Amino acid sequence: VSTQSTGMLEWRTKLKDQIETHIPFRPQESELDLTLKKLVFSYLIHHGYCEAAESFAKTTNLYFFEDIPSIQNRQKVQKLIMNGQISEAVILVQQLYPDLLTSKPELLFKLQIRSFIEMIANIGSGRNQNHPYSIARLINGKEQERQKEDDQMDVDQKSDETPEGSDQTQTPNRRILEQLLQFGRELNSRNIQNEDLKKQLKDAFSLLAYKDPRMSQMGYLMDPSQREQLCSDLNSAMLESHGLPRQPPLELAISQTKNCVMKMLESGLGSGAYSGLEKQIKCSLKPSQ
């Protein structure tokens, strides 16, 4: 072990001893243990981990502060969002919380923008640059003649099995595209004042300019990870409608600790550099050998 590493270890030990010596209040172990259990329990409930919360409640003798059916409903909504089924999630929310999205129009608009992006992601041409009905080609109208020829071929091939005048003569991708463009026009017609929402909508529209949106510079919008923040926002709104906190106490405590460390560093307290919160959390989560 180097002299420098030994010195840092001694400094951390000395700092820890000073903190323990000068803090006047030290809670009883039972109080601390109960507080930690409540922090974990509220975290599980907040994020909809119903089965884990039930098991934890049995071993800790804690009581639910939200009805289990309510937690399960939030879990269903979150699952739909994370699966990219935004329209289905909106319908379910409107059934379970009739006034929620009406009272939060900006959240509803975020959901609609995400739904628009998911529609783009679901068009087969978004995954294949050589698809004859790529998004850019259809929108720009550069291949209208080819479309007419292909449509006529489809009609001829299906004339024996498709009734005359049926809407089924359109290719699936073109039908989806027409729905996509109509939905886009509806979103664009909204009188949105929020600049952040305007930018989100503009970024979503930009996906239409590319032959393969997934490979474009805006392709990150189609990544499933982009659903996480929206899922969190909607979950917080559902909790708030029940008079529950938008953020679990455990996350608040971690956020507050990070802010305290930053304030220490801004104030020139060098000891703040030794308080690596992320490292401590990761170390405490490692299984014991």
ROTITI-449517 format. One line per 3 residues: for each residue z, y, x of N, C-alpha, C, O. Coordinates in steps of 0.2 Angstrom, whole numbers, plus 5000, padded with zeros to 4 digits. Last residue first. Layout:
! ROTITI-449517
Z:Y:X:Z:Y:X:Z:Y:X:Z:Y:X; ...
END
This chain:
! ROTITI-449517
5006:4942:4904:5004:4936:4908:5009:4930:4908:5008:4925:4910; 5003:4951:4889:5008:4949:4895:5005:4942:4898:5003:4938:4894; 4988:4960:4885:4993:4954:4884:4997:4952:4890:4994:4953:4896
4988:4978:4884:4986:4971:4888:4991:4966:4886:4997:4967:4886; 4993:4989:4878:4989:4984:4874:4987:4978:4877:4985:4973:4874; 4998:4996:4889:5003:4993:4884:5000:4988:4879:5003:4984:4876
4987:5000:4895:4991:4996:4898:4996:4992:4893:4997:4986:4894; 4982:5009:4885:4978:5003:4887:4982:4998:4891:4982:4992:4889; 4992:5019:4885:4990:5015:4879:4987:5009:4881:4988:5003:4878
4991:5023:4899:4997:5020:4896:4996:5016:4890:4999:5011:4889; 4978:5029:4899:4980:5023:4903:4986:5020:4901:4986:5013:4901; 4980:5039:4890:4975:5034:4888:4976:5028:4892:4976:5022:4890
4989:5047:4897:4991:5044:4890:4986:5038:4889:4988:5033:4887; 4995:5051:4912:4989:5048:4909:4990:5044:4902:4992:5038:4902; 5003:5060:4918:5005:5057:4911:4999:5054:4908:4998:5055:4902
5001:5067:4929:5004:5060:4930:5005:5056:4923:5007:5051:4923; 4998:5080:4927:4993:5076:4929:4995:5068:4930:4990:5064:4930; 5010:5086:4924:5006:5084:4918:5000:5079:4920:4998:5075:4916
5015:5090:4935:5018:5084:4933:5014:5081:4927:5014:5075:4926; 5011:5103:4937:5007:5098:4940:5009:5091:4938:5005:5086:4938; 5009:5116:4927:5014:5110:4928:5011:5104:4931:5008:5100:4927
5001:5126:4923:5002:5125:4930:5007:5120:4932:5010:5119:4938; 4998:5127:4910:5003:5131:4913:5005:5130:4920:5010:5133:4923; 4988:5118:4909:4986:5125:4908:4991:5130:4911:4990:5135:4913
4996:5107:4909:4991:5108:4914:4989:5115:4915:4988:5118:4920; 5003:5108:4897:5006:5108:4904:5002:5109:4909:5004:5113:4914; 4993:5108:4888:4997:5114:4889:5000:5114:4895:5001:5119:4899
4989:5095:4889:4984:5100:4891:4988:5106:4892:4986:5110:4897; 5000:5088:4885:4998:5087:4891:4993:5093:4894:4994:5095:4899; 5000:5093:4871:5005:5094:4876:5004:5094:4883:5005:5098:4887
4988:5086:4867:4988:5094:4867:4994:5096:4871:4993:5101:4875; 4992:5073:4868:4987:5075:4872:4987:5083:4872:4986:5085:4878; 5002:5073:4858:5004:5072:4865:4999:5074:4869:5000:5077:4875
4995:5075:4846:5000:5080:4848:5002:5079:4856:5003:5084:4859; 4987:5063:4846:4984:5070:4847:4989:5075:4849:4987:5079:4853; 4998:5054:4844:4994:5054:4850:4990:5060:4851:4990:5063:4857
5002:5059:4831:5007:5059:4837:5003:5059:4844:5005:5062:4848; 4991:5057:4823:4994:5064:4824:4998:5064:4830:4998:5069:4834; 4991:5043:4824:4985:5047:4827:4987:5054:4828:4985:5057:4833
5002:5040:4817:5001:5038:4824:4996:5042:4827:4997:5044:4833; 5001:5046:4804:5006:5049:4809:5005:5047:4816:5006:5050:4821; 4984:5047:4799:4990:5043:4799:4994:5046:4805:4992:5049:4810
4977:5060:4788:4977:5057:4795:4984:5053:4796:4989:5056:4794; 4979:5065:4776:4972:5064:4778:4972:5060:4784:4967:5056:4786; 4993:5058:4766:4990:5062:4772:4983:5060:4774:4981:5054:4773
4991:5058:4748:4993:5055:4754:4990:5058:4760:4985:5062:4759; 4987:5060:4735:4993:5064:4738:4995:5061:4744:5001:5063:4746; 4976:5054:4732:4982:5051:4730:4988:5055:4732:4994:5052:4731
4966:5062:4738:4966:5062:4731:4972:5059:4728:4974:5060:4722; 4968:5058:4751:4971:5065:4749:4971:5066:4741:4975:5069:4739; 4961:5046:4751:4969:5046:4752:4972:5053:4749:4977:5053:4746
4948:5051:4750:4951:5047:4745:4959:5046:4745:4962:5046:4740; 4947:5059:4761:4947:5062:4755:4950:5058:4749:4953:5060:4745; 4948:5049:4771:4953:5054:4771:4953:5057:4764:4958:5059:4761
4936:5042:4768:4943:5038:4768:4948:5043:4767:4953:5043:4763; 4927:5051:4772:4927:5049:4765:4934:5046:4764:4937:5047:4758; 4929:5053:4786:4930:5058:4781:4931:5056:4774:4935:5059:4770
4926:5039:4790:4933:5042:4791:4934:5048:4786:4939:5049:4783; 4913:5039:4787:4917:5034:4784:4924:5037:4784:4928:5036:4779; 4908:5049:4795:4907:5049:4788:4912:5045:4784:4915:5047:4779
4911:5042:4808:4914:5049:4806:4914:5050:4798:4919:5052:4795; 4903:5031:4807:4910:5030:4808:4913:5037:4805:4918:5036:4802; 4889:5031:4807:4892:5031:4801:4900:5031:4801:4903:5033:4796
4885:5031:4820:4885:5038:4817:4888:5037:4810:4889:5043:4807; 4884:5018:4824:4890:5021:4825:4891:5028:4822:4896:5031:4821; 4871:5014:4820:4876:5012:4816:4883:5016:4817:4887:5017:4813
4858:5026:4824:4863:5021:4826:4869:5020:4821:4871:5025:4819; 4851:5036:4820:4850:5030:4816:4855:5024:4818:4855:5019:4816; 4853:5046:4828:4855:5047:4822:4855:5041:4818:4859:5040:4813
4846:5043:4840:4853:5041:4840:4856:5042:4833:4861:5039:4831; 4833:5048:4839:4835:5041:4837:4842:5039:4836:4844:5035:4833; 4829:5059:4844:4834:5060:4838:4836:5053:4836:4839:5052:4830
4820:5056:4853:4826:5059:4855:4831:5060:4850:4837:5061:4852; 4814:5039:4847:4813:5047:4848:4820:5049:4851:4825:5046:4851; 4815:5027:4843:4814:5028:4850:4813:5035:4852:4811:5037:4858
4816:5027:4829:4822:5024:4833:4821:5026:4841:4826:5026:4845; 4804:5032:4824:4810:5037:4825:4816:5034:4829:4819:5038:4833; 4789:5031:4829:4795:5026:4829:4801:5030:4830:4803:5032:4835
4782:5043:4826:4779:5036:4824:4785:5031:4824:4785:5027:4819; 4791:5057:4820:4789:5052:4825:4787:5046:4822:4788:5043:4816; 4795:5065:4810:4789:5068:4814:4787:5062:4819:4782:5063:4822
4806:5061:4803:4799:5060:4800:4793:5062:4804:4788:5059:4803; 4816:5066:4810:4815:5059:4811:4808:5058:4808:4805:5053:4811; 4819:5079:4805:4815:5078:4812:4813:5071:4813:4808:5070:4817
4827:5077:4795:4820:5078:4793:4816:5077:4800:4810:5075:4799; 4839:5077:4802:4837:5071:4798:4830:5071:4797:4826:5067:4797; 4840:5090:4807:4840:5084:4812:4837:5078:4808:4833:5074:4811
4841:5097:4795:4836:5098:4799:4835:5092:4804:4829:5090:4805; 4854:5092:4791:4848:5091:4787:4842:5091:4791:4837:5087:4790; 4862:5097:4801:4862:5090:4800:4856:5088:4796:4852:5083:4797
4860:5111:4799:4858:5108:4805:4857:5100:4804:4852:5097:4807; 4866:5112:4787:4859:5114:4787:4856:5111:4794:4851:5108:4793; 4879:5109:4790:4875:5105:4786:4868:5106:4786:4864:5102:4786
4882:5120:4798:4882:5114:4801:4878:5109:4797:4875:5104:4799; 4881:5131:4789:4876:5130:4795:4876:5124:4798:4871:5121:4800; 4882:5131:4772:4886:5129:4778:4880:5127:4783:4876:5123:4783
4875:5134:4761:4877:5139:4765:4880:5137:4772:4879:5141:4777; 4862:5127:4752:4867:5126:4756:4868:5131:4761:4864:5134:4764; 4854:5124:4739:4856:5131:4742:4862:5130:4746:4868:5132:4744
4842:5112:4739:4849:5114:4738:4850:5120:4742:4848:5122:4747; 4830:5107:4743:4830:5112:4738:4837:5115:4736:4838:5120:4733; 4832:5097:4751:4829:5103:4754:4830:5109:4749:4830:5115:4751
4835:5087:4743:4840:5089:4747:4838:5096:4750:4842:5100:4751; 4822:5085:4736:4828:5087:4732:4834:5090:4737:4837:5095:4735; 4814:5081:4747:4813:5088:4744:4819:5090:4740:4820:5096:4739
4820:5069:4750:4820:5074:4755:4819:5081:4752:4822:5086:4753; 4816:5062:4738:4823:5063:4740:4824:5069:4745:4829:5073:4744; 4803:5061:4740:4805:5065:4735:4813:5066:4735:4815:5072:4734
4802:5054:4752:4800:5061:4752:4802:5065:4746:4804:5071:4747; 4807:5042:4748:4810:5045:4753:4808:5053:4753:4813:5057:4754; 4798:5038:4738:4805:5039:4736:4809:5043:4741:4813:5048:4740
4787:5036:4747:4787:5041:4741:4794:5043:4739:4795:5049:4737; 4792:5025:4755:4791:5032:4758:4790:5037:4752:4793:5043:4753; 4793:5015:4746:4799:5017:4749:4798:5024:4751:4802:5029:4751
4779:5014:4743:4784:5015:4738:4790:5018:4740:4793:5023:4738; 4775:5010:4756:4772:5016:4753:4777:5019:4747:4778:5024:4746; 4781:4998:4758:4783:5003:4762:4780:5010:4759:4784:5015:4760
4775:4990:4748:4782:4991:4747:4784:4997:4752:4788:5002:4750; 4759:4996:4741:4763:4992:4746:4770:4994:4746:4772:5000:4744; 4754:4996:4724:4756:4999:4730:4760:4995:4735:4764:4990:4733
4753:4987:4713:4747:4988:4718:4749:4992:4724:4745:4991:4729; 4763:4988:4704:4764:4983:4710:4758:4983:4715:4759:4980:4720; 4761:4995:4693:4763:4999:4699:4764:4994:4705:4765:4997:4711
4747:4990:4683:4753:4989:4686:4755:4993:4692:4750:4994:4696; 4734:4991:4679:4738:4997:4678:4745:4996:4680:4750:5000:4679; 4733:4974:4675:4729:4980:4676:4734:4986:4674:4738:4986:4669
4744:4962:4683:4741:4965:4677:4738:4972:4679:4740:4975:4683; 4740:4951:4696:4743:4957:4694:4740:4961:4688:4734:4962:4689; 4732:4941:4699:4739:4939:4698:4743:4945:4695:4748:4945:4693
4719:4945:4702:4720:4939:4698:4727:4938:4696:4728:4934:4691; 4721:4955:4710:4718:4957:4703:4719:4951:4699:4720:4951:4693; 4725:4955:4723:4730:4954:4718:4727:4954:4711:4731:4954:4706
4714:4958:4731:4717:4952:4732:4722:4950:4726:4723:4944:4725; 4710:4971:4726:4706:4965:4725:4709:4958:4726:4708:4954:4722; 4722:4978:4729:4720:4977:4722:4716:4971:4721:4716:4968:4716
4721:4977:4743:4727:4974:4740:4725:4973:4733:4727:4968:4730; 4709:4984:4745:4709:4977:4747:4715:4974:4744:4714:4968:4741; 4713:4997:4741:4708:4993:4737:4708:4986:4739:4707:4982:4734
4722:4999:4751:4724:4999:4744:4719:4995:4740:4721:4991:4736; 4714:5000:4762:4719:4995:4762:4721:4994:4754:4722:4988:4752; 4706:5012:4758:4703:5005:4759:4708:4999:4759:4706:4994:4756
4716:5021:4757:4712:5020:4751:4709:5013:4752:4709:5009:4747; 4721:5021:4770:4725:5019:4765:4721:5017:4759:4723:5012:4756; 4710:5026:4777:4712:5019:4778:4717:5017:4773:4716:5011:4771
4710:5039:4772:4705:5035:4770:4706:5027:4771:4704:5023:4768; 4722:5044:4777:4722:5043:4770:4716:5038:4768:4716:5034:4763; 4728:5046:4789:4725:5040:4788:4724:5038:4781:4724:5033:4778
4734:5058:4790:4729:5057:4795:4725:5050:4793:4719:5049:4796; 4745:5062:4783:4739:5061:4779:4733:5060:4784:4727:5060:4782; 4758:5064:4788:4753:5069:4790:4746:5068:4786:4741:5072:4787
4764:5053:4782:4766:5060:4780:4761:5065:4782:4759:5069:4778; 4758:5042:4788:4758:5043:4780:4759:5050:4778:4756:5053:4774; 4760:5044:4801:4753:5043:4799:4753:5045:4791:4749:5049:4789
4774:5044:4802:4770:5050:4804:4763:5050:4801:4761:5055:4799; 4777:5031:4798:4780:5036:4795:4775:5042:4796:4773:5046:4791; 4764:5018:4798:4769:5022:4801:4771:5028:4798:4767:5031:4794
4757:5007:4793:4759:5013:4788:4765:5016:4792:4771:5016:4789; 4753:4998:4802:4748:5002:4799:4750:5008:4795:4747:5012:4794; 4764:4997:4816:4763:4996:4809:4758:5000:4806:4758:5006:4808
4766:4999:4830:4759:4997:4828:4758:4996:4820:4753:4994:4818; 4779:5002:4831:4775:5007:4832:4768:5006:4830:4764:5010:4828; 4792:4997:4821:4786:4994:4824:4781:5000:4825:4778:5002:4820
4803:5002:4815:4804:4997:4820:4798:4994:4824:4799:4990:4828; 4798:5010:4805:4803:5013:4810:4804:5008:4816:4807:5010:4821; 4791:5002:4797:4787:5005:4802:4792:5009:4807:4790:5010:4813
4800:4998:4787:4798:4993:4792:4795:4997:4798:4795:4994:4804; 4814:5008:4783:4806:5007:4783:4804:5003:4788:4806:5005:4794; 4827:5010:4786:4825:5004:4782:4817:5003:4781:4815:4998:4779
4828:5023:4791:4829:5017:4796:4827:5010:4792:4825:5006:4796; 4826:5030:4780:4821:5031:4786:4822:5024:4790:4817:5021:4792; 4838:5027:4773:4831:5026:4770:4826:5026:4775:4821:5021:4775
4847:5033:4782:4847:5026:4781:4840:5023:4778:4838:5018:4779; 4844:5046:4780:4843:5043:4787:4843:5036:4786:4838:5033:4789; 4848:5048:4767:4841:5049:4768:4840:5046:4775:4834:5043:4776
4862:5045:4768:4858:5040:4764:4850:5041:4766:4847:5037:4766; 4866:5056:4775:4866:5049:4778:4862:5044:4775:4859:5040:4778; 4864:5066:4765:4860:5066:4771:4860:5059:4775:4855:5057:4777
4873:5061:4756:4866:5061:4754:4862:5062:4760:4856:5058:4761; 4885:5063:4763:4883:5057:4761:4876:5056:4759:4873:5051:4761; 4884:5077:4764:4884:5073:4770:4882:5066:4769:4878:5063:4772
4886:5080:4750:4879:5082:4754:4879:5078:4760:4873:5076:4762; 4899:5076:4748:4894:5073:4745:4887:5074:4748:4883:5070:4749; 4905:5086:4756:4906:5079:4758:4900:5075:4755:4897:5070:4758
4902:5097:4749:4900:5097:4756:4900:5089:4758:4896:5087:4762; 4909:5096:4737:4901:5095:4737:4899:5095:4744:4893:5092:4745; 4921:5090:4731:4920:5091:4738:4912:5090:4739:4910:5085:4741
4922:5088:4717:4927:5093:4720:4925:5095:4727:4928:5099:4730; 4914:5078:4716:4912:5084:4712:4916:5090:4715:4914:5096:4716; 4920:5068:4722:4914:5071:4726:4912:5077:4722:4909:5081:4725
4931:5066:4713:4932:5067:4720:4926:5071:4723:4927:5076:4726; 4931:5063:4700:4931:5070:4701:4931:5071:4709:4930:5077:4711; 4932:5048:4699:4927:5052:4696:4926:5059:4698:4920:5062:4698
4935:5036:4709:4938:5043:4709:4933:5048:4706:4929:5051:4710; 4928:5025:4705:4935:5024:4706:4938:5031:4706:4944:5032:4704; 4915:5029:4702:4918:5025:4697:4926:5025:4698:4930:5025:4693
4912:5036:4714:4911:5040:4707:4915:5036:4702:4917:5039:4697; 4913:5026:4723:4917:5031:4723:4918:5035:4716:4923:5037:4714; 4901:5018:4719:4908:5015:4718:4913:5021:4719:4918:5020:4715
4891:5027:4722:4892:5025:4715:4899:5022:4714:4902:5024:4709; 4893:5028:4736:4894:5034:4732:4895:5032:4724:4899:5035:4721; 4890:5015:4740:4897:5018:4741:4898:5024:4737:4903:5025:4734
4876:5014:4737:4881:5010:4733:4888:5013:4734:4892:5012:4729; 4871:5024:4746:4871:5025:4738:4876:5021:4734:4879:5023:4730; 4874:5018:4758:4878:5024:4756:4877:5025:4749:4882:5027:4746
4876:5006:4767:4874:5006:4759:4877:5012:4756:4882:5012:4752; 4879:5004:4780:4873:5008:4778:4871:5008:4771:4866:5011:4769; 4891:4997:4782:4885:4993:4782:4878:4997:4780:4873:4994:4780
4900:5008:4781:4898:5005:4788:4892:5000:4788:4890:4999:4793; 4900:5009:4767:4897:5015:4772:4895:5012:4779:4890:5014:4781; 4905:4997:4763:4898:4999:4761:4895:5004:4766:4890:5004:4768
4918:4998:4769:4913:4993:4771:4906:4994:4769:4901:4993:4773; 4923:5009:4762:4922:5009:4769:4917:5004:4772:4913:5005:4776; 4924:5003:4749:4920:5009:4750:4918:5010:4758:4913:5011:4759
4933:4993:4752:4927:4991:4749:4922:4997:4750:4916:4996:4752; 4945:5000:4755:4942:4995:4760:4935:4994:4758:4930:4993:4762; 4948:5006:4743:4946:5010:4749:4942:5006:4754:4937:5008:4757
4952:4995:4736:4946:4999:4734:4943:5003:4740:4937:5004:4741; 4963:4991:4744:4957:4986:4743:4951:4990:4741:4945:4989:4743; 4971:5001:4741:4969:5000:4747:4963:4996:4748:4959:4997:4752
4973:4999:4727:4970:5005:4729:4968:5005:4736:4962:5007:4738; 4979:4987:4726:4972:4987:4724:4969:4994:4726:4963:4994:4727; 4992:4991:4732:4987:4986:4736:4980:4987:4733:4975:4987:4737
4997:5008:4732:4996:5001:4728:4991:4997:4732:4986:5000:4735; 5007:5014:4745:5001:5015:4741:5000:5008:4738:5001:5003:4741; 5018:5011:4752:5018:5018:4749:5011:5019:4745:5010:5025:4743
5026:4996:4754:5020:4999:4753:5021:5006:4749:5024:5006:4744; 5040:4994:4764:5037:4994:4757:5031:4998:4757:5030:5003:4761; 5046:4982:4776:5044:4988:4774:5040:4988:4768:5038:4983:4766
5050:4970:4783:5053:4972:4777:5052:4979:4775:5056:4983:4772; 5043:4965:4793:5047:4971:4795:5051:4973:4789:5055:4978:4790; 5035:4954:4789:5039:4953:4795:5044:4959:4796:5049:4958:4800
5029:4959:4777:5033:4954:4777:5038:4953:4783:5044:4951:4782; 5021:4969:4783:5027:4971:4779:5031:4966:4778:5037:4967:4777; 5012:4962:4790:5016:4966:4794:5022:4968:4790:5028:4968:4792
5005:4956:4780:5008:4952:4784:5013:4956:4788:5019:4954:4789; 4999:4968:4774:5004:4964:4770:5008:4959:4775:5014:4958:4773; 4992:4973:4784:4997:4977:4782:5002:4973:4778:5008:4973:4779
4982:4963:4785:4986:4964:4791:4993:4968:4789:4998:4967:4791; 4976:4965:4773:4979:4959:4774:4984:4960:4780:4989:4957:4780; 4971:4979:4774:4976:4977:4768:4980:4970:4770:4986:4970:4770
4967:4991:4782:4968:4984:4784:4973:4981:4780:4979:4980:4782; 4964:5004:4779:4962:4999:4774:4963:4992:4776:4960:4988:4774; 4969:5015:4786:4962:5012:4788:4960:5006:4783:4955:5004:4785
4982:5016:4781:4977:5022:4781:4970:5019:4782:4966:5022:4778; 4988:5004:4784:4987:5006:4777:4982:5011:4776:4977:5011:4772; 4990:5005:4798:4986:4999:4794:4984:5001:4787:4978:4999:4785
4997:5016:4799:4991:5016:4802:4987:5011:4799:4981:5012:4797; 5009:5013:4793:5005:5018:4790:4998:5018:4792:4994:5020:4789; 5013:5003:4803:5012:5001:4796:5008:5006:4792:5003:5004:4789
5015:5010:4814:5010:5005:4814:5008:5003:4807:5002:5003:4805; 5026:5019:4810:5020:5022:4813:5014:5016:4812:5008:5018:4810; 5035:5010:4807:5033:5014:4801:5026:5017:4804:5021:5017:4800
5038:5005:4819:5036:5000:4814:5032:5004:4809:5027:5002:4806; 5044:5016:4825:5038:5013:4828:5034:5008:4823:5028:5008:4822; 5055:5017:4818:5050:5023:4818:5043:5020:4820:5038:5022:4817
5062:5006:4821:5060:5007:4814:5055:5012:4814:5050:5011:4810; 5065:5008:4835:5061:5003:4833:5058:5003:4825:5052:5002:4824; 5073:5020:4834:5066:5020:4837:5062:5014:4835:5056:5015:4834
5084:5014:4827:5080:5020:4824:5073:5020:4827:5068:5021:4824; 5088:5005:4836:5086:5003:4830:5082:5008:4826:5077:5006:4823; 5092:5012:4847:5086:5008:4848:5084:5006:4841:5078:5005:4840
5095:5030:4844:5097:5023:4844:5091:5018:4844:5086:5020:4841; 5088:5043:4853:5089:5039:4847:5092:5032:4849:5090:5029:4854; 5095:5055:4863:5092:5049:4864:5093:5044:4858:5099:5042:4857
5095:5071:4868:5096:5067:4862:5092:5061:4863:5086:5061:4865; 5094:5079:4880:5101:5078:4877:5101:5072:4871:5106:5069:4870; 5086:5075:4894:5085:5075:4887:5091:5074:4884:5094:5068:4885
5089:5074:4907:5090:5080:4905:5089:5081:4897:5090:5086:4894; 5087:5060:4911:5094:5063:4912:5095:5070:4908:5100:5071:4906; 5074:5057:4908:5079:5053:4905:5086:5057:4905:5090:5056:4901
5068:5066:4917:5067:5067:4910:5073:5063:4906:5075:5066:4901; 5072:5061:4929:5074:5068:4928:5073:5069:4920:5078:5072:4917; 5066:5048:4929:5073:5049:4930:5076:5056:4927:5081:5056:4924
5052:5052:4930:5055:5049:4924:5063:5049:4924:5065:5050:4918; 5052:5058:4942:5051:5062:4937:5053:5059:4930:5056:5062:4926; 5054:5047:4951:5059:5053:4951:5058:5057:4945:5063:5059:4942
5043:5040:4948:5050:5037:4946:5055:5043:4946:5059:5043:4942; 5033:5048:4952:5033:5046:4945:5040:5044:4943:5043:5045:4938; 5036:5049:4966:5036:5055:4962:5037:5053:4955:5041:5057:4951
5034:5035:4970:5041:5038:4971:5042:5045:4966:5047:5046:4963; 5020:5035:4968:5025:5030:4964:5032:5033:4964:5035:5033:4959; 5016:5044:4977:5015:5045:4970:5019:5041:4966:5022:5043:4961
5020:5037:4989:5022:5044:4987:5022:5046:4980:5026:5048:4977; 5012:5026:4989:5019:5025:4989:5022:5032:4987:5027:5032:4983; 4999:5032:4990:5001:5028:4984:5008:5028:4983:5011:5028:4978
5001:5037:5003:4999:5042:4998:5001:5038:4991:5004:5042:4987; 5002:5026:5011:5008:5031:5011:5007:5035:5005:5012:5037:5001; 4996:5011:5003:4995:5017:5007:5001:5022:5006:5005:5021:5001
5000:4994:5004:5000:5000:5000:5000:5006:5004:5004:5007:5009
END
